[in-house]
Amino acid sequence: MTPDAEARVVLRRAGAPDARAAADVWLRSFAAALPTVVRPHSDDAVRAYFRDVVVPARETWIAEAAEGDGIVGVMVLDGTLLSQLYLDPHWRGRGLGDRFVRLAQERSPHRLTLWTFQVNTPAHRFYERHGFVAVERTDGSGNEEREPDVRYVWEP
């Protein structure tokens, strides 16, 4: 991302009015990045979860583009767990994910953990590039999607 383009995207805490747009970014991103993973919840249920749980009860950050694109990314922290990081498919590869990870590392400077699906090899490369190390692989029996996953840890 060029400095000029980076300046046109603001990272900020999400508020109640942002919940639907943040959920919609999640939905678009999930569909594009994980087409083989079955979602256990409807679009409306995802939107309700963002409205009722994620935005009010978690440390939810959004990337907001200044030129009419609105919310183009969402990151959710739950203590030292980076529980969500999703970008609008048209905004991938522009440095927003890097900015979100740096922010997460600033917010939790001693340790971060996250889970990603084993089929999401681009996410593996992304997190490993940021110093995360795979420490556990599962058969997916512990997640709602029943999809094999990987736990990553970052410790500076």
Summary of the structure (lengths in Angstrom):
residues: 156
radius of gyration: 14.9
end to end distance: 24.9
largest distance: 44.4
contacts: 459
relative contact order: 0.16
helix: 40%
strand: 29%
